[in-house]
Amino acid sequence: MAGSVTRADLSTTEAVARRLRGGSTDWRGVVLEGALLLSLLISLGVLLLLLTDIVATALPVLTDRPVEFLTSPMSARAERAGIVQGLLGSLLITVLVAAAAIPIGVGAAVYLEEYASDTGLSRFIRTNIRNLAGVPAIVYGLLGLAVFVTVFGMGRSLFAGGLTLAVLVLPIVVITTSEALRAVPTTIREAAFGVGATRWETIRSHVLPYAAPGIFTGTILALARAFGETAPLLMVGAIAGTFSLAGGLLDQLGSRYTTLPTVIFNWAGYPQEAFRALTAAAIAVLLLVILLVNAAAIYLRNRYDRRW
């Protein structure tokens, strides 16, 4: 019996050795690897083509008057038009989204993962949160129009737009925070309980710091999505007009507004060639802002990974 096991072991070892030395080729694996590589190259090629076209179209504007383009107000004359109102509006919208969505989303995730029992109701809530993350953005625009604009009487204001986008990104914040909390080893919680820490002390001093990189990454990427949304804002009052802080911040929260994606949407409908270049330049600025936000997320994640 022992001799047969030894022969089987030797035959297995020899088979592995022959495979490592380059024996028979797994052609199905090679075909699959080639198909995956081709898909990657096609995706990168399409992305590179789009970026090249945008940069080439935007280059005259970004080289001739880069500072003026960023600091000038909107205008019907292409040679004088800028995006400062869109940048200010997008910044205020993002601040409102962060103030509304991050505390509620992180708090909901902490409750679901650390306090709530594994019942049918909690599983139902988790499933619906994941389903809400896949709802099209225009549906949230209709929700904002019906609830914030009409029911709560906020009108087509910047405040209504910020709350609409906050509801849009809220499921994403909850999901990413839940995943970060779920990745915390159970031994950390057990060690804290073992020295007499309460549940809240354990969460505050051990679980949240350990999960901070994932939470930061998820929330920052959610804000980046809110920064680039257009359709929900068009439903709740965004216009392609002027925007300034002359009347004070509180006055602007209750008035009409514009954002950078809205400006891009408006300029894209103009037939003049000059506005085509302006549209490409605004898209380039939007992409740059999103890339900077992603870089900030990577930096914060790496920083907290090294710290903890």
C-alpha positions in Angstrom: 0.0 0.0 0.0 2.8 2.4 0.9 4.6 1.5 -2.3 1.5 2.4 -4.4 1.1 5.8 -2.7 4.8 6.5 -3.3 4.5 5.7 -7.0 1.4 7.9 -7.2 3.3 10.8 -5.5 6.2 10.3 -7.9 3.9 10.3 -10.9 2.3 13.5 -9.8 5.6 15.2 -9.2 6.8 14.1 -12.6 3.7 15.5 -14.2 4.2 18.9 -12.5 7.9 18.9 -13.4 7.1 18.2 -17.1 4.5 21.0 -17.1 7.1 23.4 -15.5 9.7 22.4 -18.1 7.3 23.3 -20.9 5.3 20.2 -21.7 2.0 20.2 -23.4 0.5 23.7 -24.1 -2.9 24.6 -22.8 -4.3 26.1 -26.0 -7.7 27.0 -24.4 -5.9 29.1 -21.7 -3.7 30.8 -24.4 -6.8 31.7 -26.4 -8.6 33.0 -23.3 -5.5 35.1 -22.3 -5.3 36.5 -25.9 -9.0 37.4 -25.9 -8.7 39.2 -22.5 -5.6 41.1 -23.7 -7.4 42.1 -26.9 -10.3 43.4 -24.9 -7.9 45.5 -22.8 -6.2 46.9 -25.8 -9.5 47.8 -27.5 -10.7 49.6 -24.3 -7.5 51.5 -24.0 -7.5 52.3 -27.7 -11.0 53.8 -27.6 -10.1 55.8 -24.4 -6.8 57.1 -25.9 -8.7 58.1 -29.1 -11.3 60.1 -27.2 -8.7 61.8 -25.0 -6.5 62.6 -28.0 -9.5 64.2 -29.8 -10.5 66.2 -26.7 -6.9 67.5 -26.1 -6.4 68.3 -29.7 -9.6 70.3 -29.9 -9.1 72.0 -26.5 -5.4 72.9 -27.1 -6.0 76.3 -28.9 -8.1 77.5 -25.9 -5.8 76.1 -23.2 -2.7 77.6 -24.8 -4.1 81.0 -26.0 -5.9 82.0 -22.8 -5.7 79.4 -20.0 -6.1 81.8 -17.1 -8.8 83.9 -18.7 -10.7 80.7 -19.6 -10.7 79.6 -15.9 -11.5 83.0 -14.4 -13.9 84.6 -16.9 -17.7 84.4 -16.6 -19.9 82.8 -19.2 -20.6 84.8 -22.3 -22.5 84.5 -25.6 -19.2 85.5 -27.3 -16.9 82.5 -27.6 -13.7 84.6 -27.4 -14.8 86.0 -24.0 -16.5 82.9 -22.4 -15.1 81.2 -19.4 -16.1 78.6 -16.8 -15.7 80.3 -13.4 -19.4 80.1 -12.7 -19.5 76.4 -13.5 -16.5 75.8 -11.2 -18.0 77.7 -8.3 -21.3 76.0 -8.7 -19.7 72.5 -8.9 -17.6 73.3 -5.8 -20.7 74.4 -3.8 -22.7 71.4 -4.9 -19.8 69.1 -3.9 -19.6 70.7 -0.5 -23.3 70.2 0.0 -23.1 66.5 -1.1 -20.2 65.9 1.3 -22.0 67.5 4.2 -25.2 65.5 3.7 -24.1 62.1 2.3 -20.9 61.3 4.1 -22.1 61.5 7.8 -25.4 59.7 6.9 -23.7 57.1 4.7 -20.9 56.3 7.1 -23.2 56.2 10.1 -25.7 53.9 8.3 -22.8 51.6 7.3 -21.4 51.5 10.9 -24.9 50.6 12.2 -25.5 47.9 9.7 -22.1 46.3 10.2 -21.4 46.8 13.9 -24.8 47.1 15.6 -27.5 45.5 13.6 -28.2 41.8 13.9 -28.1 39.5 10.9 -31.9 39.4 10.5 -34.1 39.2 7.4 -34.8 43.0 7.8 -31.1 43.9 7.8 -30.4 41.7 4.8 -33.4 43.3 3.0 -32.0 46.7 3.7 -28.5 45.8 2.4 -30.0 44.3 -0.7 -32.0 47.4 -1.5 -29.0 49.7 -0.9 -27.0 47.7 -3.4 -29.9 47.9 -5.9 -30.2 51.7 -5.4 -26.5 52.1 -6.3 -27.4 50.8 -9.8 -30.4 53.1 -10.4 -29.9 55.5 -13.4 -29.0 59.1 -12.4 -32.0 60.6 -14.2 -34.3 58.7 -11.8 -32.7 60.5 -8.9 -33.3 63.7 -10.8 -37.0 62.9 -11.0 -37.0 62.0 -7.3 -35.3 65.4 -6.4 -37.9 67.2 -8.5 -40.8 65.5 -6.8 -39.5 65.6 -3.2 -37.1 68.5 -2.7 -38.4 70.9 -5.3 -42.2 70.2 -5.0 -43.0 68.6 -1.7 -40.5 70.5 0.5 -40.9 73.7 -1.5 -37.2 74.3 -2.0 -37.7 75.3 -5.6 -35.2 74.8 -8.3 -32.3 75.9 -6.1 -28.7 74.9 -5.5 -29.7 73.4 -2.1 -32.2 71.1 -3.9 -29.6 70.1 -6.4 -27.0 69.3 -3.7 -29.5 67.2 -1.7 -30.5 65.3 -4.9 -26.9 64.4 -5.6 -26.4 63.5 -2.0 -29.2 60.9 -2.3 -27.6 59.7 -5.6 -24.2 59.0 -4.0 -25.5 57.9 -0.6 -25.8 54.1 -1.6 -22.2 54.2 -2.9 -20.9 55.7 0.4 -22.8 53.1 2.4 -21.5 50.2 0.3 -17.9 51.3 0.2 -17.9 52.0 4.0 -19.5 48.6 4.7 -16.9 46.8 2.6 -14.1 48.6 4.5 -15.6 47.8 7.9 -16.1 44.1 6.8 -12.5 43.9 5.9 -11.4 44.7 9.5 -10.2 41.4 11.1 -12.5 40.1 13.8 -9.5 39.6 16.1 -9.1 43.4 16.5 -12.7 43.6 17.9 -12.1 40.6 20.1 -8.9 42.0 21.5 -10.6 45.3 22.3 -13.5 43.6 24.0 -11.0 41.4 25.9 -9.4 44.4 27.6 -12.8 45.8 28.7 -13.6 48.3 25.9 -17.2 49.1 25.1 -18.6 48.5 21.6 -18.4 52.3 20.8 -14.8 52.5 22.1 -13.9 49.5 20.0 -15.4 51.1 16.9 -14.0 54.5 17.5 -10.5 53.6 18.5 -9.8 50.4 16.5 -12.3 49.6 13.8 -12.7 53.0 12.1 -9.0 53.8 12.1 -8.3 50.4 10.5 -11.0 50.9 7.9 -10.2 54.6 7.3 -8.3 54.1 3.9 -11.2 52.2 2.4 -13.7 54.7 3.7 -11.7 57.7 2.4 -11.3 56.1 -1.0 -15.0 55.3 -1.4 -16.3 58.7 -0.2 -13.9 60.7 -2.3 -14.7 58.7 -5.5 -18.4 59.2 -4.7 -17.8 63.0 -4.5 -16.0 62.7 -7.9 -19.1 61.1 -9.4 -21.3 63.9 -7.9 -19.0 66.5 -9.4 -19.4 65.1 -12.9 -23.2 64.5 -12.9 -25.4 66.5 -15.2 -28.9 64.9 -15.8 -30.2 65.1 -12.2 -29.2 68.8 -11.9 -31.0 69.7 -15.1 -34.1 68.2 -13.5 -33.8 70.3 -10.4 -32.9 73.7 -11.7 -29.4 73.9 -13.1 -29.1 76.4 -15.9 -26.3 77.5 -18.2 -26.4 81.1 -17.0 -24.4 83.3 -14.7 -23.5 82.4 -11.2 -21.7 84.5 -8.6 -21.4 84.9 -4.9 -22.2 88.6 -4.9 -25.5 88.1 -2.9 -23.9 86.0 -0.2 -23.7 82.2 0.3 -27.1 81.8 1.9 -28.7 83.7 -0.9 -27.1 81.5 -3.5 -28.2 78.3 -1.8 -31.8 79.3 -2.5 -31.3 80.6 -6.0 -30.7 79.1 -9.5 -27.3 77.8 -10.3 -25.0 76.3 -12.8 -22.2 73.7 -12.7 -19.3 72.7 -15.0 -21.1 69.6 -16.5 -24.1 71.8 -17.2 -21.9 74.4 -19.0 -20.4 71.5 -21.1 -23.9 70.2 -21.9 -25.0 73.7 -23.0 -21.9 74.5 -25.1 -22.1 71.1 -26.8 -25.4 72.2 -28.4 -23.9 75.3 -30.0 -23.2 75.0 -33.8 -20.2 77.4 -33.8 -16.8 75.8 -34.2 -15.4 78.1 -31.4 -17.8 76.7 -28.9 -16.7 73.2 -29.9 -13.2 74.1 -28.8 -14.6 75.7 -25.6 -16.6 72.5 -24.9 -13.4 70.3 -25.3 -11.5 72.7 -23.0 -14.2 72.5 -20.3 -14.2 68.7 -20.6 -10.4 68.7 -20.2 -10.7 70.7 -17.0 -13.4 68.4 -15.7 -11.2 65.4 -16.4 -8.3 67.1 -14.7 -10.4 67.7 -11.6 -11.6 64.1 -11.4 -8.0 62.9 -11.9 -6.9 65.1 -9.0 -9.7 63.8 -6.8 -8.6 60.2 -7.6 -5.0 61.0 -6.9 -6.1 62.5 -3.5 -8.0 59.2 -2.8 -4.9 57.2 -3.6 -2.7 59.5 -1.4 -5.0 59.2 1.6 -5.3 55.5 1.3 -1.5 55.0 1.1 -0.9 57.4 4.0 -3.3 55.6 6.3 -2.1 52.2 5.2 1.4 53.2 6.3 0.1 54.7 9.6 -2.0 51.8 10.7 
